[in-house]
Amino acid sequence: MAVQKTNTLETLDVGHTNVNDNNLQGVKPLKNLQKIYLHELEKVSDAGMANLASLKELRTIFLDKTRGVSDQGLARLVNLKKLERLVITETRCTEAGARNLKKKLPDVSIELFRNAPPL
């Protein structure tokens, strides 16, 4: 990902791209990022979600049709204390995983919609 030199970016949409766990590391320098769209990323899994953990200003995550992400990926978001909204659609995340994250981040609004079948 070629975003590493833009540390003032506040919104990023990497949907419908070939982004994978490894190159999702490119978001780490984006310290001002507040919103990220992760749509239909076939190569992003739970491991890739760890790359979001350093984004302390992140307030909104849209996780849509990124079927490699499960409850383990959600658990990697627990340090995002400013997170306000998490929208999850067609992933392997479960209600139990969403509830566990909500316990750790009680102020976040989590919207969990129809999920994909297990891989």
Backbone as numpy.savetxt, mean C-alpha at the origin, in Angstrom:
# Nx Ny Nz CAx CAy CAz Cx Cy Cz
11.72 2.31 -11.07 10.88 3.50 -11.07 11.76 4.74 -11.07
11.41 5.71 -11.86 12.22 6.91 -12.01 11.65 8.08 -11.22
11.35 7.87 -9.96 10.81 8.95 -9.14 11.76 9.36 -8.03
12.90 8.75 -7.96 13.79 8.94 -6.83 14.30 10.36 -6.66
14.31 11.16 -7.70 14.83 12.52 -7.60 13.75 13.55 -7.30
12.53 13.12 -7.11 11.42 14.03 -6.88 10.91 13.85 -5.46
11.60 14.40 -4.48 11.22 14.16 -3.09 10.09 15.06 -2.60
9.57 15.95 -3.46 8.45 16.80 -3.05 7.10 16.25 -3.53
7.11 15.15 -4.23 5.89 14.56 -4.77 4.94 14.18 -3.64
3.65 14.53 -3.78 2.65 14.22 -2.75 1.69 13.11 -3.16
1.49 12.89 -4.47 0.59 11.86 -4.97 1.31 11.07 -6.05
1.16 9.75 -5.99 1.81 8.88 -6.98 0.86 7.77 -7.38
0.71 7.59 -8.67 -0.10 6.50 -9.22 0.81 5.62 -10.05
1.04 4.40 -9.57 1.89 3.45 -10.30 1.05 2.31 -10.85
-0.25 2.53 -10.93 -1.15 1.51 -11.42 -0.92 1.15 -12.87
-1.27 -0.10 -13.20 -1.20 -0.61 -14.57 0.21 -0.50 -15.15
1.20 -0.73 -14.31 2.60 -0.70 -14.77 3.25 -2.04 -14.44
4.52 -2.14 -14.74 5.28 -3.35 -14.44 6.03 -3.24 -13.12
5.59 -2.35 -12.26 6.24 -2.19 -10.95 6.18 -3.52 -10.20
7.30 -3.86 -9.57 7.37 -5.08 -8.77 7.91 -4.76 -7.39
8.04 -5.78 -6.56 8.52 -5.57 -5.18 9.85 -4.84 -5.15
10.76 -5.23 -6.02 12.10 -4.66 -6.01 12.10 -3.18 -6.41
11.45 -2.85 -7.53 11.53 -1.44 -7.94 10.53 -0.55 -7.22
9.66 -1.13 -6.41 8.81 -0.31 -5.54 9.65 0.38 -4.46
10.89 -0.07 -4.31 11.82 0.60 -3.40 12.04 2.06 -3.80
11.76 2.38 -5.06 11.93 3.75 -5.54 11.08 4.77 -4.84
10.06 4.33 -4.08 9.22 5.30 -3.35 9.86 5.76 -2.05
10.82 5.03 -1.55 11.40 5.35 -0.23 11.88 6.79 -0.07
12.51 7.40 -1.09 12.95 8.79 -0.92 11.82 9.82 -0.94
10.61 9.39 -1.25 9.49 10.33 -1.38 8.89 10.65 -0.01
9.64 11.35 0.79 9.27 11.61 2.18 8.02 12.46 2.34
7.61 13.18 1.29 6.40 14.00 1.36 5.18 13.32 0.75
5.32 12.09 0.32 4.22 11.39 -0.34 3.06 11.20 0.63
1.88 11.62 0.19 0.69 11.52 1.03 -0.33 10.53 0.49
-0.29 10.26 -0.82 -1.29 9.39 -1.43 -0.61 8.52 -2.49
-0.92 7.21 -2.45 -0.37 6.31 -3.46 -1.46 5.39 -3.98
-1.45 5.21 -5.29 -2.39 4.32 -5.97 -1.62 3.10 -6.46
-1.99 1.94 -5.98 -1.37 0.68 -6.39 -2.45 -0.17 -7.06
-2.66 0.07 -8.35 -3.72 -0.59 -9.10 -3.15 -1.66 -10.03
-3.70 -2.84 -9.98 -3.38 -3.93 -10.90 -1.88 -4.13 -11.08
-1.21 -4.30 -9.97 0.23 -4.54 -10.00 0.48 -6.04 -9.76
0.60 -6.78 -10.83 0.70 -8.22 -10.76 1.97 -8.71 -10.07
2.99 -7.86 -10.03 4.28 -8.29 -9.50 4.59 -7.72 -8.12
3.59 -7.13 -7.47 3.79 -6.61 -6.11 3.14 -7.57 -5.14
3.89 -7.93 -4.09 3.43 -8.87 -3.08 3.56 -8.25 -1.69
3.38 -9.07 -0.68 3.53 -8.62 0.70 4.90 -7.99 0.93
5.93 -8.58 0.35 7.29 -8.06 0.52 7.39 -6.63 0.01
6.74 -6.32 -1.08 6.79 -4.97 -1.64 6.15 -3.93 -0.76
5.16 -4.35 0.03 4.47 -3.39 0.90 5.41 -2.82 1.96
6.47 -3.52 2.27 7.45 -3.02 3.24 8.08 -1.72 2.77
8.10 -1.49 1.47 8.68 -0.26 0.93 7.87 0.98 1.29
6.63 0.79 1.68 5.80 1.93 2.07 6.01 2.33 3.53
6.63 1.47 4.30 6.75 1.68 5.75 7.51 2.95 6.12
8.42 3.41 5.26 9.21 4.60 5.59 8.51 5.90 5.19
7.34 5.79 4.57 6.63 6.98 4.09 5.75 7.54 5.20
6.35 8.20 6.13 5.68 8.65 7.36 4.58 9.68 7.12
4.56 10.34 5.98 3.51 11.33 5.67 2.33 10.71 4.92
2.42 9.44 4.60 1.39 8.78 3.81 0.06 8.79 4.55
-0.98 9.28 3.85 -2.31 9.39 4.45 -3.35 8.50 3.76
-3.13 8.20 2.47 -4.10 7.42 1.71 -3.39 6.39 0.85
-3.90 5.16 0.89 -3.40 4.09 0.03 -4.60 3.44 -0.66
-4.53 3.37 -1.98 -5.51 2.62 -2.76 -4.82 1.36 -3.24
-5.28 0.24 -2.78 -4.70 -1.07 -3.10 -5.76 -1.86 -3.86
-5.67 -1.84 -5.18 -6.72 -2.37 -6.03 -6.18 -3.41 -7.00
-6.74 -4.61 -6.95 -6.37 -5.69 -7.86 -4.87 -5.96 -7.85
-4.27 -5.79 -6.71 -2.87 -6.13 -6.50 -2.91 -7.43 -5.69
-3.13 -8.52 -6.41 -3.53 -9.79 -5.82 -2.42 -10.52 -5.07
-1.21 -10.04 -5.14 -0.12 -10.65 -4.39 -0.05 -10.16 -2.95
-0.92 -9.22 -2.59 -0.88 -8.64 -1.25 -1.95 -9.31 -0.38
-1.52 -9.73 0.81 -2.40 -10.40 1.77 -2.33 -9.68 3.11
-2.82 -10.32 4.13 -2.79 -9.75 5.48 -1.35 -9.47 5.93
-0.42 -10.27 5.48 0.99 -10.03 5.83 1.47 -8.68 5.28
1.00 -8.33 4.10 1.34 -7.03 3.53 0.73 -5.89 4.31
-0.52 -6.08 4.75 -1.17 -5.05 5.57 -0.40 -4.83 6.86
0.09 -5.90 7.44 0.82 -5.80 8.71 2.07 -4.93 8.59
2.59 -4.77 7.40 3.78 -3.96 7.18 3.48 -2.46 7.20
2.21 -2.12 7.33 1.80 -0.70 7.33 1.61 -0.14 8.73
1.87 -0.91 9.76 1.55 -0.51 11.14 2.26 0.75 11.61
3.37 1.12 11.00 4.09 2.31 11.44 3.67 3.58 10.74
2.66 3.49 9.88 2.17 4.67 9.17 1.15 5.40 10.03
1.62 6.10 11.02 0.77 6.73 12.04 -0.14 7.83 11.50
0.19 8.40 10.34 -0.65 9.44 9.76 -1.66 8.89 8.75
-1.64 7.59 8.54 -2.55 6.99 7.57 -4.00 7.24 7.99
-4.79 7.79 7.07 -6.19 8.11 7.33 -7.14 7.18 6.59
-6.73 6.73 5.40 -7.65 5.95 4.57 -6.89 4.86 3.82
-7.44 3.66 3.86 -6.89 2.52 3.13 -8.05 1.84 2.41
-7.98 1.83 1.09 -9.03 1.22 0.27 -8.44 -0.05 -0.34
-9.07 -1.18 -0.04 -8.56 -2.49 -0.48 -9.62 -3.17 -1.33
-9.27 -3.47 -2.57 -10.21 -4.12 -3.49 -9.50 -5.25 -4.22
-10.10 -6.41 -4.23 -9.61 -7.56 -4.98 -8.14 -7.87 -4.70
-7.86 -8.12 -3.45 -6.54 -8.58 -3.01 -6.77 -9.89 -2.25
-5.74 -10.38 -1.60 -5.90 -11.55 -0.74 -6.03 -11.15 0.73
-6.25 -9.86 0.98 -6.44 -9.36 2.34 -7.82 -9.81 2.85
-7.87 -10.10 4.14 -9.11 -10.57 4.75 -9.63 -9.55 5.75
-10.86 -9.77 6.19 -11.42 -8.91 7.23 -10.58 -9.00 8.50
-10.09 -10.19 8.81 -9.26 -10.36 10.01 -7.99 -9.52 9.91
-7.36 -9.50 8.76 -6.16 -8.70 8.57 -6.46 -7.21 8.68
-7.58 -6.80 8.13 -7.98 -5.39 8.24 -8.26 -5.02 9.69
-8.92 -5.92 10.41 -9.20 -5.66 11.84 -7.91 -5.55 12.64
-6.95 -6.41 12.35 -5.67 -6.36 13.07 -4.96 -5.03 12.83
-4.99 -4.55 11.59 -4.36 -3.27 11.29 -5.12 -2.14 11.99
-6.43 -2.22 12.00 -7.27 -1.19 12.65 -6.97 -1.10 14.15
-6.68 -2.23 14.78 -6.32 -2.22 16.21 -5.06 -1.42 16.44
-4.13 -1.50 15.51 -2.85 -0.81 15.67 -2.90 0.63 15.18
-3.82 0.88 14.23 -4.01 2.23 13.69 -5.50 2.58 13.80
-5.97 2.88 15.00 -7.41 3.05 15.21 -8.03 4.22 14.45
-7.24 5.19 14.02 -7.80 6.36 13.33 -7.94 6.16 11.83
-7.44 5.07 11.31 -7.51 4.84 9.86 -8.88 4.29 9.46
-9.40 4.80 8.36 -10.63 4.27 7.77 -10.22 3.20 6.76
-10.66 1.97 6.99 -10.30 0.87 6.10 -11.56 0.42 5.36
-11.48 0.48 4.04 -12.58 0.04 3.19 -12.14 -1.23 2.47
-12.73 -2.35 2.85 -12.36 -3.64 2.28 -13.50 -4.14 1.41
-13.21 -4.28 0.12 -14.21 -4.72 -0.84 -13.91 -6.14 -1.31
-14.71 -6.65 -2.22 -14.59 -8.01 -2.73 -13.11 -8.36 -2.98
-12.76 -9.53 -2.49 -11.37 -9.94 -2.58 -11.17 -11.02 -3.62
-9.97 -11.14 -4.07 -9.61 -12.13 -5.07 -9.50 -13.50 -4.42
-9.67 -14.53 -5.19 -9.48 -15.88 -4.65 -8.01 -16.09 -4.32
-7.71 -16.99 -3.41 -6.31 -17.25 -3.07 -5.51 -17.66 -4.29
-4.25 -17.27 -4.29 -3.36 -17.64 -5.41 -3.03 -19.10 -5.36
